[in-house]
Amino acid sequence: MPPDGRDEAPSGARPDRARVTNHAGAAPSVPSTAAGEVNGALRVPAGLVLVVDDDAAVRDSLVEVLGTSGIHAIGARSATEALKAQDVYALAVAVVDNRLPDLGGIELARRLKERAPDLPVLLLTGYATLDSAVEAVGQLDAYLLKPVNPAQFVQMVRNALARHALVLEHRYAVERLRRLNMLQALYDPLTRLPNRALLDDRLAQAVASSHRDGSALGVLFIDLDGFKLVNDMFGHHVGDQMLRHVGDRLRRLRRATDTVARFGGDEFVVVCPSLSSAEAACVIAQQLIDRLADPMVIEGIEHRVSASVGIVVTDPGAGRETPEALLRNADIAMYRSKEHQRGGWVLFDEQMHARVAERFEIERGLRAAIMRDELQLLYQPLVRLATGRLEGVEALLRWQRPGHGTLLPGTFLGVAEESDLMVPIGTWVLERALEDLVAWERAGHTLEDFRVWVNTSPRQLADPRFAAAVAGQLEHAGVAPQRIGLEIVEAALLNQGVTVAVLDELRDAGVALNLDDFGAGHSNLAWLQELPITGLKIDQRFVAGLEAGPEHREAAIARGMVELGHSLNLTVVGEGVESEVQAAALRALGCDLAQGYHFGHPVTAAALWATGVAGGAGVSWSGP
């Protein structure tokens, strides 16, 4: 070996290149025209052919023939040199003489293919017998008889190179597909954020790291408020674009060490390692909420979305928490945030477990209640103040829950609204109210202008098919639309779009529409002019204030509501009337209708018309 430690080069591909005989056991090298060095490493061109023959004249001649045909080739004089060449170079084809000084050609072919099963090997032999052909099965791709025809030899090598290129191309495609499958398995295709599988892995690593270095770990569970309404009103393609915007914003806001993942649907998770305190996680959550609240312009329409965030933070160095428990607790805190104030954050505490367990029990019980007929409707009278005449009733839902007694709507409707139960419950309420109304009419109880009022939920009004569904129920029951009224809460109007279109259909059909609890929330006075409502109900807290006299602040507000409603040709209803003082004050203000315990408590359909049970305070009940 030369003093510089480099192997000597074998005979090359150019005819004017001097033939150099390798020392025994030395690996050959590629001619300068066939290879170069990059950072000290050989760079071998694609399609390199190795010619193995102990006859230097034959070997150099074959290398030269290939070189003049534009095929890069190197030579080796023994099996030992050939195997060393395979260690150094990425061979595309091997041409092996059958008789070598240290190993048979077929055995060399077997060893070459053990290392590279896809390597085509061509055997050069001076004779072909049945024994050698049988022995060569599975080891050789082809063989040539000596003396070699140059044109035939070049063509066979080209064919072998083509086969090898196809193998490499297939292998590349398989590897690319494997990488793509891995990418799809670990990343969400819509937002390109880590998906649940990669999140689980990253979170497990963060938990282990937190335990080792004694730092606190935070997990933020993010849910978009009202995202389903966006999908329903504008289509899933708009919802998908909104999710991409949200993913981009979260990605830009994260710290270098944080992981932002799409958990599923409109839920995202941020893993925040190495926190100094729980307060730091709360600051991060508020920053995310503020940024997500910025408007998004999608297809020329400006959308605003709020986010509710649940936060869980481990104690520094704590190792008891599992990734599953952290995600569950953060999810619990997120639901707590939605219950109290959407667009805010809540830090998890242990007491939340009991509340969440109770919520799940309510949801499970509600599903069974629909099937077991545990739901019940009670009816409270609606009275014309000027005459004391009964003009309608409001249907009030109750749940006769086994082991818990009678539950008011406030204890379970919130759970129903968040789940998929609100629509079937709303359908049941209207169906039962229509059945009772038909039964009263057959008994001759109802008056000419009598209406049954039914409460609707935001989820129902967000469905563009709701008006058609109501019309179908009315037709099936044989009830005129003028005998039904629907009460709408302000929350249903926050996303107008489809809601307004649904209300237009209902009013055009003759269904009366009341805006319930007017004044209790952030009332938008513009709604009274723009929405197709027929009446409004003054919230009971303003009615209660009438006890203090006409100069009291609530009385002034109630007076303004009555005047506002009448100026817009709306029927005004006072709710929660509990005394004659309140009734008289509303009457003096010109309020049209009223309901409350002063006129009658909620009672069953059968008891509504019973003398001395539902009637009171001089209310005029019709009878058979």
C-alpha positions as CSV (number, residue, x, y, z in Angstrom):
1,M,0.0,0.0,0.0
2,P,1.3,3.5,-0.8
3,P,2.7,5.7,2.0
4,D,-0.4,7.9,2.1
5,G,-2.5,5.0,3.1
6,R,-4.8,5.1,0.0
7,D,-5.6,1.9,-1.9
8,E,-4.2,1.7,-5.4
9,A,-6.6,2.1,-8.3
10,P,-7.5,-0.8,-10.6
11,S,-7.6,-0.6,-14.3
12,G,-9.9,2.2,-15.5
13,A,-12.5,2.9,-18.1
14,R,-10.4,4.9,-20.5
15,P,-8.1,3.2,-23.1
16,D,-5.3,5.6,-22.5
17,R,-5.3,4.9,-18.7
18,A,-2.3,2.8,-17.5
19,R,-3.3,-0.5,-16.0
20,V,-2.3,-0.8,-12.4
21,T,-2.2,-4.2,-10.7
22,N,-3.5,-4.2,-7.1
23,H,-1.5,-5.7,-4.3
24,A,-3.1,-8.9,-3.0
25,G,-6.1,-8.2,-0.8
26,A,-6.3,-4.5,-1.6
27,A,-9.7,-3.0,-2.6
28,P,-9.8,-1.4,-6.0
29,S,-10.7,2.2,-6.5
30,V,-12.9,4.1,-9.0
31,P,-11.1,6.0,-11.8
32,S,-11.1,9.8,-11.5
33,T,-13.7,10.0,-14.3
34,A,-16.1,7.8,-12.3
35,A,-15.8,9.1,-8.8
36,G,-14.7,12.1,-6.7
37,E,-14.5,13.0,-3.0
38,V,-16.9,15.0,-1.0
39,N,-15.7,15.9,2.6
40,G,-13.3,12.9,2.4
41,A,-16.0,10.4,1.3
42,L,-16.2,8.8,-2.1
43,R,-19.1,9.9,-4.3
44,V,-19.9,7.1,-6.6
45,P,-22.1,7.7,-9.7
46,A,-25.2,5.7,-10.3
47,G,-24.8,2.6,-12.5
48,L,-21.3,1.4,-11.4
49,V,-20.4,-2.0,-12.8
50,L,-17.8,-4.3,-11.2
51,V,-15.9,-6.7,-13.5
52,V,-14.2,-9.5,-11.7
53,D,-11.6,-11.6,-13.6
54,D,-8.1,-12.7,-12.7
55,D,-7.0,-12.3,-16.4
56,A,-5.9,-8.7,-16.5
57,A,-6.2,-8.5,-20.3
58,V,-9.8,-9.8,-20.3
59,R,-10.7,-7.6,-17.3
60,D,-9.3,-4.4,-18.7
61,S,-10.8,-5.1,-22.1
62,L,-14.3,-5.5,-20.6
63,V,-13.9,-2.4,-18.6
64,E,-12.8,-0.5,-21.7
65,V,-15.7,-1.8,-23.7
66,L,-18.2,-0.6,-21.1
67,G,-16.4,2.7,-20.8
68,T,-16.6,3.4,-24.5
69,S,-20.3,2.7,-24.3
70,G,-20.8,5.3,-21.6
71,I,-21.0,2.8,-18.7
72,H,-18.8,3.4,-15.6
73,A,-16.9,0.3,-14.6
74,I,-14.1,-0.8,-12.3
75,G,-12.2,-4.0,-12.2
76,A,-11.2,-6.6,-9.5
77,R,-8.9,-9.6,-10.0
78,S,-10.2,-11.9,-7.2
79,A,-13.3,-12.7,-5.1
80,T,-11.6,-11.0,-2.1
81,E,-11.1,-7.8,-4.0
82,A,-14.7,-8.0,-5.3
83,L,-16.1,-8.3,-1.8
84,K,-14.0,-5.4,-0.6
85,A,-15.2,-3.3,-3.6
86,Q,-18.7,-4.1,-2.6
87,D,-18.0,-2.7,0.9
88,V,-16.7,0.6,-0.6
89,Y,-19.0,1.2,-3.6
90,A,-22.7,1.1,-4.4
91,L,-22.6,-1.5,-7.2
92,A,-25.3,-1.7,-9.8
93,V,-24.1,-4.8,-11.6
94,A,-21.4,-7.4,-11.1
95,V,-19.8,-9.3,-13.9
96,V,-18.0,-12.4,-12.4
97,D,-15.7,-14.9,-14.1
98,N,-16.5,-18.5,-13.2
99,R,-12.9,-19.4,-12.4
100,L,-11.2,-17.2,-9.9
101,P,-8.0,-17.9,-7.9
102,D,-9.6,-17.8,-4.4
103,L,-13.3,-18.6,-5.0
104,G,-15.6,-20.0,-7.6
105,G,-17.7,-17.5,-9.5
106,I,-21.0,-19.0,-8.5
107,E,-20.0,-18.9,-4.8
108,L,-18.9,-15.3,-5.2
109,A,-22.3,-14.5,-6.8
110,R,-24.0,-16.0,-3.7
111,R,-21.9,-14.0,-1.3
112,L,-22.5,-10.8,-3.3
113,K,-26.2,-11.4,-3.3
114,E,-26.2,-12.1,0.5
115,R,-25.1,-8.6,1.0
116,A,-27.2,-7.0,-1.7
117,P,-30.1,-9.3,-2.8
118,D,-31.1,-7.0,-5.6
119,L,-27.6,-6.8,-7.2
120,P,-27.7,-8.4,-10.7
121,V,-24.8,-10.8,-11.3
122,L,-23.6,-11.9,-14.7
123,L,-21.4,-15.0,-15.0
124,L,-18.5,-15.3,-17.5
125,T,-17.7,-18.9,-18.3
126,G,-15.8,-20.8,-20.9
127,Y,-18.2,-23.7,-20.8
128,A,-21.9,-24.3,-20.0
129,T,-22.9,-27.7,-18.6
130,L,-26.2,-28.8,-17.0
131,D,-24.5,-29.1,-13.6
132,S,-23.3,-25.6,-13.7
133,A,-26.7,-24.3,-14.8
134,V,-28.4,-26.1,-12.0
135,E,-25.9,-24.9,-9.5
136,A,-26.3,-21.3,-10.7
137,V,-30.1,-21.2,-10.2
138,G,-31.0,-18.4,-7.8
139,Q,-27.5,-17.0,-7.8
140,L,-27.2,-15.5,-11.4
141,D,-29.2,-13.2,-13.5
142,A,-27.5,-14.3,-16.7
143,Y,-24.3,-15.8,-18.0
144,L,-22.1,-15.3,-21.1
145,L,-19.8,-17.8,-22.8
146,K,-16.3,-16.8,-23.6
147,P,-15.1,-15.5,-25.9
148,V,-17.4,-12.6,-25.2
149,N,-19.2,-10.8,-28.0
150,P,-18.7,-7.1,-27.1
151,A,-22.1,-5.9,-28.4
152,Q,-23.9,-8.7,-26.7
153,F,-21.9,-8.1,-23.5
154,V,-22.8,-4.4,-23.5
155,Q,-26.5,-5.1,-24.2
156,M,-26.7,-7.6,-21.3
157,V,-25.1,-5.1,-18.9
158,R,-27.5,-2.4,-20.1
159,N,-30.4,-4.7,-19.4
160,A,-29.1,-5.6,-16.0
161,L,-28.6,-1.9,-15.2
162,A,-32.1,-1.2,-16.3
163,R,-33.4,-3.9,-14.0
164,H,-31.4,-2.6,-11.1
165,A,-32.7,0.9,-11.8
166,L,-36.2,-0.3,-11.6
167,V,-35.5,-2.1,-8.4
168,L,-34.1,1.1,-6.9
169,E,-37.0,3.2,-8.2
170,H,-39.4,0.7,-6.6
171,R,-37.4,0.8,-3.4
172,Y,-37.5,4.6,-3.4
173,A,-41.2,4.6,-4.0
174,V,-41.8,2.1,-1.2
175,E,-39.6,4.2,1.2
176,R,-41.5,7.4,0.1
177,L,-44.8,5.7,0.8
178,R,-43.5,4.5,4.1
179,R,-42.5,8.1,5.0
180,L,-45.8,9.4,3.8
181,N,-47.7,6.8,5.9
182,M,-45.6,7.7,8.9
183,L,-46.4,11.4,8.3
184,Q,-50.1,10.6,8.0
185,A,-49.9,8.4,11.1
186,L,-48.4,11.2,13.2
187,Y,-49.6,14.5,11.8
188,D,-53.1,15.9,11.1
189,P,-53.5,16.2,7.4
190,L,-55.7,19.4,7.7
191,T,-53.7,21.5,10.1
192,R,-50.3,19.7,9.7
193,L,-50.0,19.7,13.5
194,P,-49.1,16.6,15.5
195,N,-52.1,14.3,15.9
196,R,-53.3,12.4,18.9
197,A,-50.7,9.6,18.4
198,L,-47.7,12.0,18.3
199,L,-49.2,14.1,21.1
200,D,-49.3,11.0,23.3
201,D,-45.7,10.3,22.6
202,R,-44.6,13.9,23.2
203,L,-46.6,14.2,26.4
204,A,-45.1,11.0,27.7
205,Q,-41.6,12.4,27.1
206,A,-42.6,15.7,28.7
207,V,-43.9,13.9,31.8
208,A,-40.6,11.9,32.1
209,S,-38.5,15.0,31.6
210,S,-40.5,17.0,34.2
211,H,-39.9,14.2,36.7
212,R,-36.1,14.2,36.0
213,D,-35.4,17.9,36.1
214,G,-37.9,18.8,38.8
215,S,-39.9,21.3,36.7
216,A,-43.6,21.9,36.3
217,L,-45.5,20.7,33.3
218,G,-48.6,22.4,31.9
219,V,-51.2,21.0,29.5
220,L,-53.8,23.3,27.9
221,F,-56.9,21.8,26.4
222,I,-58.5,24.2,23.9
223,D,-62.0,23.9,22.5
224,L,-63.5,26.4,20.0
225,D,-66.9,27.9,21.1
226,G,-69.7,27.6,18.6
227,F,-67.7,25.9,15.9
228,K,-70.5,23.5,15.1
229,L,-72.7,26.5,14.2
230,V,-70.0,27.7,11.8
231,N,-70.1,24.3,10.0
232,D,-73.9,24.3,9.9
233,M,-74.3,27.9,8.7
234,F,-71.4,28.2,6.2
235,G,-70.4,24.6,5.4
236,H,-67.6,22.3,6.4
237,H,-65.2,23.8,3.8
238,V,-65.3,27.1,5.8
239,G,-65.0,25.2,9.1
240,D,-61.9,23.4,7.7
241,Q,-60.3,26.8,6.7
242,M,-61.1,28.1,10.2
243,L,-59.3,25.1,11.8
244,R,-56.3,25.8,9.6
245,H,-56.2,29.4,10.7
246,V,-56.5,28.3,14.3
247,G,-53.6,25.8,13.9
248,D,-51.4,28.5,12.3
249,R,-52.1,30.9,15.1
250,L,-51.3,28.4,17.8
251,R,-48.2,27.3,16.0
252,R,-46.9,30.9,15.8
253,L,-47.6,31.5,19.5
254,R,-46.0,28.5,20.9
255,R,-42.7,28.5,22.7
256,A,-39.8,26.6,21.0
257,T,-40.2,23.7,23.6
258,D,-44.0,23.5,23.4
259,T,-46.0,21.0,21.4
260,V,-49.2,22.1,19.7
261,A,-51.4,19.3,18.5
262,R,-54.9,18.8,17.1
263,F,-56.7,16.5,19.5
264,G,-59.7,16.0,17.2
265,G,-62.6,18.0,15.7
266,D,-62.3,21.6,17.0
267,E,-60.1,20.6,20.0
268,F,-56.4,21.4,20.3
269,V,-53.8,20.6,23.0
270,V,-50.7,22.6,24.0
271,V,-48.0,20.8,26.1
272,C,-45.9,23.4,27.9
273,P,-42.8,21.8,29.6
274,S,-40.5,23.6,32.1
275,L,-43.0,26.0,33.6
276,S,-42.0,28.2,36.5
277,S,-45.5,28.1,38.0
278,A,-49.2,27.5,37.4
279,E,-49.6,31.3,36.8
280,A,-47.2,31.0,33.8
281,A,-49.6,28.5,32.2
282,C,-52.5,30.8,32.8
283,V,-50.7,33.7,31.1
284,I,-50.0,31.4,28.1
285,A,-53.7,30.4,28.0
286,Q,-54.8,34.0,28.0
287,Q,-52.5,34.9,25.2
288,L,-53.9,32.1,23.1
289,I,-57.4,33.2,23.9
290,D,-56.7,36.8,22.9
291,R,-55.0,35.8,19.7
292,L,-57.7,33.4,18.6
293,A,-60.4,36.1,19.2
294,D,-58.9,38.2,16.4
295,P,-61.2,38.1,13.3
296,M,-60.6,35.7,10.5
297,V,-61.6,36.5,6.9
298,I,-62.7,33.4,5.1
299,E,-64.1,33.6,1.6
300,G,-64.7,37.3,2.1
301,I,-66.6,37.0,5.3
302,E,-65.3,38.0,8.7
303,H,-65.6,35.4,11.3
304,R,-64.9,35.6,15.0
305,V,-64.3,32.6,17.2
306,S,-63.7,32.3,20.9
307,A,-62.0,29.5,22.7
308,S,-62.5,27.9,26.1
309,V,-59.3,26.6,27.7
310,G,-58.8,24.0,30.5
311,I,-55.4,24.0,32.2
312,V,-53.7,21.4,34.3
313,V,-50.2,22.0,35.9
314,T,-48.2,19.4,37.7
315,D,-46.3,20.0,40.8
316,P,-42.6,20.5,40.1
317,G,-40.9,17.1,39.6
318,A,-44.1,15.2,40.2
319,G,-44.1,11.8,38.5
320,R,-47.4,10.4,39.5
321,E,-49.4,12.0,36.7
322,T,-49.9,9.9,33.6
323,P,-50.4,11.5,30.1
324,E,-54.0,10.1,30.1
325,A,-54.8,11.7,33.4
326,L,-53.3,15.1,32.4
327,L,-55.4,15.2,29.2
328,R,-58.5,14.1,31.1
329,N,-58.1,16.7,33.8
330,A,-57.4,19.5,31.3
331,D,-60.5,18.4,29.4
332,I,-62.5,18.6,32.6
333,A,-61.3,22.1,33.3
334,M,-62.2,23.1,29.7
335,Y,-65.8,22.0,30.2
336,R,-65.9,23.9,33.4
337,S,-64.7,27.0,31.5
338,K,-67.5,26.5,29.0
339,E,-70.1,26.3,31.8
340,H,-69.0,29.5,33.4
341,Q,-67.7,31.8,30.8
342,R,-67.0,30.9,27.2
343,G,-63.8,32.5,25.8
344,G,-62.0,32.1,29.1
345,W,-59.8,29.6,31.0
346,V,-60.1,27.5,34.1
347,L,-57.3,25.9,36.1
348,F,-58.1,22.3,37.2
349,D,-58.7,21.4,40.8
350,E,-59.6,18.0,42.3
351,Q,-63.2,19.1,43.1
352,M,-63.9,19.2,39.4
353,H,-63.9,15.3,39.3
354,A,-67.1,15.1,41.3
355,R,-68.8,17.7,39.1
356,V,-67.8,16.0,35.9
357,A,-68.9,12.6,37.2
358,E,-72.3,14.2,38.0
359,R,-72.5,15.7,34.5
360,F,-71.9,12.3,32.9
361,E,-74.5,10.7,35.2
362,I,-77.0,13.3,34.1
363,E,-76.3,12.8,30.4
364,R,-76.6,9.0,30.8
365,G,-79.8,9.4,32.8
366,L,-81.3,11.8,30.2
367,R,-80.7,9.3,27.4
368,A,-82.6,6.7,29.4
369,A,-85.3,9.2,30.4
370,I,-86.4,9.8,26.8
371,M,-86.9,6.1,26.4
372,R,-88.5,5.4,29.7
373,D,-91.0,8.3,29.5
374,E,-89.5,10.0,32.6
375,L,-89.9,13.5,31.1
376,Q,-93.1,15.5,31.9
377,L,-94.7,18.7,30.7
378,L,-96.3,21.1,33.2
379,Y,-98.3,24.2,32.0
380,Q,-98.4,27.7,33.5
381,P,-101.2,30.1,32.4
382,L,-100.6,33.2,30.4
383,V,-103.2,35.9,31.2
384,R,-104.5,39.0,29.4
385,L,-104.0,41.7,32.1
386,A,-106.8,44.0,31.0
387,T,-109.5,41.3,31.2
388,G,-108.0,38.5,33.3
389,R,-108.8,36.1,30.5
390,L,-106.7,33.0,29.9
391,E,-105.0,33.3,26.5
392,G,-102.4,30.6,26.6
393,V,-100.0,28.5,28.6
394,E,-96.3,27.9,28.6
395,A,-95.1,24.3,28.5
396,L,-92.4,23.7,31.2
397,L,-90.3,20.7,31.1
398,R,-89.7,18.5,34.2
399,W,-87.7,15.3,34.7
400,Q,-89.0,12.7,37.1
401,R,-85.6,11.3,37.8
402,P,-85.7,8.0,39.8
403,G,-84.0,8.5,43.2
404,H,-83.8,12.3,42.7
405,G,-87.4,13.4,42.5
406,T,-88.6,16.2,40.1
407,L,-85.7,18.1,38.5
408,L,-86.1,21.6,37.0
409,P,-84.7,22.3,33.5
410,G,-81.8,24.3,34.9
411,T,-80.3,21.2,36.4
412,F,-80.1,19.2,33.1
413,L,-80.8,21.3,30.0
414,G,-77.3,22.7,30.0
415,V,-76.0,19.1,29.7
416,A,-78.5,18.3,27.0
417,E,-77.5,21.5,25.0
418,E,-73.8,20.4,25.1
419,S,-74.6,16.9,24.0
420,D,-76.7,15.6,21.1
421,L,-79.8,15.3,23.3
422,M,-81.3,18.8,22.9
423,V,-82.8,18.2,19.5
424,P,-84.6,14.9,20.4
425,I,-85.8,16.5,23.7
426,G,-87.1,19.6,21.9
427,T,-88.9,17.3,19.4
428,W,-90.5,15.4,22.3
429,V,-91.6,18.6,24.1
430,L,-93.4,20.0,21.0
431,E,-95.0,16.6,20.2
432,R,-96.3,16.2,23.7
433,A,-97.6,19.8,23.8
434,L,-99.5,19.3,20.6
435,E,-101.0,16.1,21.9
436,D,-102.2,17.9,25.0
437,L,-103.6,20.8,23.0
438,V,-105.6,18.4,20.8
439,A,-106.9,16.7,23.8
440,W,-108.1,20.0,25.4
441,E,-109.7,21.1,22.1
442,R,-111.6,17.8,21.9
443,A,-112.8,18.4,25.5
444,G,-114.0,21.9,24.5
445,H,-111.6,23.7,26.9
446,T,-109.6,26.1,24.8
447,L,-110.4,29.6,23.7
448,E,-110.3,31.1,20.3
449,D,-107.0,32.9,20.7
450,F,-105.4,30.3,22.9
451,R,-101.7,29.4,22.3
452,V,-99.4,26.9,23.7
453,W,-95.9,28.4,24.1
454,V,-92.9,26.1,23.8
455,N,-89.3,26.9,24.6
456,T,-86.7,26.4,21.9
457,S,-82.9,26.0,22.2
458,P,-80.1,27.6,20.2
459,R,-79.1,24.2,18.8
460,Q,-82.6,23.7,17.4
461,L,-82.7,27.2,15.8
462,A,-79.3,26.7,14.3
463,D,-80.7,23.8,12.2
464,P,-81.9,25.1,8.8
465,R,-84.4,22.2,8.8
466,F,-86.1,23.2,12.1
467,A,-89.0,25.2,10.6
468,A,-89.8,22.4,8.2
469,A,-89.7,19.9,11.2
470,V,-92.1,22.1,13.2
471,A,-94.5,22.3,10.2
472,G,-94.4,18.6,9.9
473,Q,-95.2,18.1,13.5
474,L,-98.1,20.6,13.3
475,E,-99.5,18.8,10.2
476,H,-99.2,15.4,11.8
477,A,-101.1,16.6,14.9
478,G,-103.7,18.5,12.9
479,V,-103.0,21.8,14.7
480,A,-103.0,25.2,13.1
481,P,-99.7,27.1,13.3
482,Q,-101.6,30.0,15.0
483,R,-102.1,27.9,18.0
484,I,-98.4,27.5,18.7
485,G,-95.8,30.0,20.0
486,L,-92.1,29.5,20.3
487,E,-89.9,31.3,23.0
488,I,-86.4,32.2,22.0
489,V,-83.5,33.0,24.3
490,E,-81.0,35.7,23.4
491,A,-78.2,33.1,23.2
492,A,-79.8,31.7,20.1
493,L,-79.4,35.0,18.3
494,L,-75.6,35.3,18.8
495,N,-75.0,33.5,15.5
496,Q,-77.8,34.9,13.3
497,G,-77.3,33.6,9.8
498,V,-79.5,30.4,9.6
499,T,-81.3,31.4,12.8
500,V,-82.9,34.4,11.2
501,A,-83.9,32.5,8.1
502,V,-85.5,29.8,10.3
503,L,-87.5,32.5,12.3
504,D,-88.6,34.0,9.0
505,E,-90.0,30.7,7.9
506,L,-91.8,30.1,11.2
507,R,-93.4,33.6,11.3
508,D,-94.5,33.3,7.7
509,A,-96.2,30.1,8.6
510,G,-98.1,31.8,11.4
511,V,-96.2,30.7,14.4
512,A,-95.8,33.4,17.1
513,L,-92.3,34.1,18.3
514,N,-91.4,35.7,21.7
515,L,-88.0,36.9,22.8
516,D,-87.7,35.4,26.3
517,D,-86.0,37.0,29.3
518,F,-85.6,40.3,27.6
519,G,-83.1,42.5,29.6
520,A,-81.5,39.5,31.4
521,G,-78.5,39.3,29.1
522,H,-76.7,41.7,26.8
523,S,-79.8,42.7,24.9
524,N,-79.2,44.1,21.5
525,L,-82.0,46.6,20.8
526,A,-81.4,46.3,17.0
527,W,-82.6,42.7,17.2
528,L,-86.1,44.0,18.1
529,Q,-86.3,45.8,14.8
530,E,-84.5,43.3,12.6
531,L,-85.7,40.0,13.9
532,P,-89.1,38.5,12.8
533,I,-90.4,38.2,16.4
534,T,-94.0,39.0,17.5
535,G,-93.4,39.7,21.2
536,L,-91.0,40.0,24.1
537,K,-91.1,38.9,27.7
538,I,-89.8,41.3,30.4
539,D,-87.4,39.5,32.7
540,Q,-88.8,38.7,36.1
541,R,-86.2,40.7,38.0
542,F,-87.6,43.9,36.5
543,V,-91.1,42.7,37.4
544,A,-90.0,42.0,40.9
545,G,-88.8,45.6,41.2
546,L,-92.3,46.9,40.6
547,E,-93.0,46.1,44.3
548,A,-91.0,49.2,45.3
549,G,-93.3,51.6,43.5
550,P,-93.4,53.4,40.1
551,E,-90.4,55.6,40.9
552,H,-88.1,52.6,41.4
553,R,-85.3,52.0,38.8
554,E,-86.7,48.6,37.8
555,A,-90.1,50.1,37.3
556,A,-88.7,52.8,35.0
557,I,-86.9,50.1,33.0
558,A,-90.1,48.0,32.8
559,R,-92.0,51.0,31.6
560,G,-89.4,51.6,28.9
561,M,-89.6,48.0,27.7
562,V,-93.4,48.2,27.4
563,E,-93.2,51.4,25.4
564,L,-90.4,50.1,23.2
565,G,-92.3,46.8,22.5
566,H,-95.5,48.6,21.6
567,S,-93.8,51.1,19.4
568,L,-92.5,48.1,17.4
569,N,-96.0,46.4,17.3
570,L,-94.8,43.7,19.7
571,T,-96.9,41.9,22.3
572,V,-95.3,42.5,25.8
573,V,-95.4,39.9,28.5
574,G,-94.4,40.3,32.1
575,E,-93.1,37.0,33.6
576,G,-92.6,35.9,37.2
577,V,-95.6,37.9,38.5
578,E,-96.0,36.8,42.1
579,S,-98.3,39.5,43.7
580,E,-101.3,41.7,42.9
581,V,-99.0,44.7,43.3
582,Q,-96.8,43.5,40.5
583,A,-99.8,42.6,38.3
584,A,-101.5,46.0,38.9
585,A,-98.2,47.8,38.1
586,L,-97.9,46.0,34.8
587,R,-101.5,46.6,34.0
588,A,-101.0,50.3,34.7
589,L,-97.9,50.3,32.3
590,G,-100.1,48.9,29.6
591,C,-98.4,45.5,29.6
592,D,-100.4,43.0,27.5
593,L,-100.0,39.6,29.1
594,A,-98.5,38.2,32.3
595,Q,-97.7,34.9,33.9
596,G,-96.4,33.8,37.3
597,Y,-97.4,32.2,40.6
598,H,-100.0,35.0,41.2
599,F,-102.0,33.6,38.3
600,G,-101.2,29.9,38.6
601,H,-98.5,27.4,39.4
602,P,-97.3,25.0,36.7
603,V,-99.6,22.0,36.7
604,T,-100.1,18.9,34.6
605,A,-102.3,18.9,31.5
606,A,-105.1,17.2,33.3
607,A,-105.0,19.6,36.2
608,L,-104.8,22.7,34.2
609,W,-108.6,23.0,33.7
610,A,-109.7,21.7,37.1
611,T,-111.6,24.3,39.2
612,G,-109.6,25.6,42.1
613,V,-106.4,24.0,41.0
614,A,-105.0,25.9,38.0
615,G,-107.3,28.9,38.2
616,G,-106.7,31.9,40.6
617,A,-106.5,35.6,41.0
618,G,-109.7,36.2,39.1
619,V,-108.5,34.5,36.0
620,S,-111.3,33.5,33.6
621,W,-111.0,29.8,32.7
622,S,-113.1,28.3,30.0
623,G,-114.8,25.0,30.7
624,P,-116.7,22.3,28.9
